[in-house]
Amino acid sequence: MAPQPLTPEETEQALSGLPHWTTDGDSVSRSYSLAGHLPAAAMALHIAAIQEELNHHSELTLGYNSLSVTVNTHSVGGRITELDIALARRIEQIAPGHGAS
């Protein structure tokens, strides 16, 4: 079954369990601060591995000591689906291990 776009209310409800994640209505995103460039790059690589596992990919923006993640589901016209929320949850699970805040 193809993913279905979430309503704005469903998105807000899902994000209530994901502190620091926000939405612009078309995607969900979060920025992380890390101890330096190598920890940020390591977290980006870890996220890339998760994305391959889920076959669901986000936009990653790597900075010196930061990493920003933006995700939506291209197959439903760039809208937010449960796939995006699931990826955000997985990223939140790994973030502490990278020292991300």
C-alpha positions as CSV (number, residue, x, y, z in Angstrom):
1,M,0.0,0.0,0.0
2,A,1.4,3.4,-1.0
3,P,2.0,5.9,1.8
4,Q,-0.7,8.5,2.3
5,P,-0.1,12.1,3.2
6,L,-0.7,13.1,6.8
7,T,-3.2,15.9,7.6
8,P,-1.7,19.0,9.3
9,E,-3.3,17.8,12.5
10,E,-1.8,14.3,12.2
11,T,1.6,15.9,11.5
12,E,1.4,18.1,14.5
13,Q,0.4,15.2,16.7
14,A,3.3,13.1,15.4
15,L,5.7,15.9,16.0
16,S,4.5,16.4,19.6
17,G,6.6,13.3,20.3
18,L,9.6,14.6,18.5
19,P,11.0,17.7,20.3
20,H,12.8,20.2,18.1
21,W,11.4,18.8,14.9
22,T,9.3,21.4,13.0
23,T,7.2,21.5,9.9
24,D,6.6,24.0,7.1
25,G,3.6,22.0,6.0
26,D,5.4,20.2,3.2
27,S,8.3,18.6,5.2
28,V,9.6,18.0,8.6
29,S,13.1,19.1,9.7
30,R,15.5,19.5,12.5
31,S,19.0,20.9,13.0
32,Y,21.5,19.3,15.4
33,S,24.6,20.8,17.0
34,L,27.6,18.5,17.4
35,A,31.2,18.8,18.9
36,G,32.8,19.3,15.5
37,H,32.9,18.4,11.8
38,L,33.9,14.7,12.2
39,P,31.1,14.0,14.7
40,A,28.6,15.8,12.3
41,A,29.9,13.8,9.3
42,A,29.7,10.5,11.3
43,M,26.1,11.2,12.2
44,A,25.3,12.0,8.5
45,L,26.8,8.7,7.5
46,H,24.8,6.9,10.2
47,I,21.6,8.6,8.9
48,A,22.5,7.6,5.3
49,A,22.7,3.9,6.4
50,I,19.3,4.2,8.1
51,Q,17.8,5.8,5.0
52,E,19.1,2.9,2.8
53,E,17.6,0.4,5.3
54,L,14.2,2.2,5.1
55,N,14.5,3.0,1.4
56,H,13.4,6.5,2.4
57,H,15.8,9.5,2.0
58,S,16.1,13.0,3.4
59,E,18.0,16.1,2.5
60,L,21.1,16.4,4.8
61,T,23.0,19.6,5.2
62,L,26.4,19.2,6.8
63,G,28.1,22.1,8.5
64,Y,31.3,22.4,10.5
65,N,29.6,21.4,13.7
66,S,26.0,21.0,12.6
67,L,23.7,18.7,10.7
68,S,20.3,19.6,9.3
69,V,17.8,17.1,8.2
70,T,14.7,17.8,6.0
71,V,12.4,15.0,4.9
72,N,9.2,14.5,3.0
73,T,7.9,11.8,0.7
74,H,8.5,12.4,-3.0
75,S,6.2,9.7,-4.2
76,V,3.2,11.6,-2.8
77,G,4.1,14.9,-4.3
78,G,6.5,16.0,-1.6
79,R,4.1,15.8,1.3
80,I,4.6,14.4,4.8
81,T,3.7,10.8,5.5
82,E,4.3,8.3,8.3
83,L,7.5,7.3,6.5
84,D,8.9,10.7,7.3
85,I,7.9,10.5,10.9
86,A,9.4,7.0,11.2
87,L,12.7,8.3,9.8
88,A,12.7,11.2,12.2
89,R,12.1,8.8,15.1
90,R,15.1,6.7,14.0
91,I,17.3,9.7,13.7
92,E,16.3,10.8,17.2
93,Q,17.2,7.4,18.6
94,I,20.8,7.6,17.2
95,A,21.4,11.3,17.9
96,P,22.5,11.0,21.5
97,G,25.1,8.4,20.6
98,H,26.7,11.0,18.3
99,G,26.6,13.7,21.0
100,A,24.0,15.7,19.0
101,S,21.8,18.2,20.7
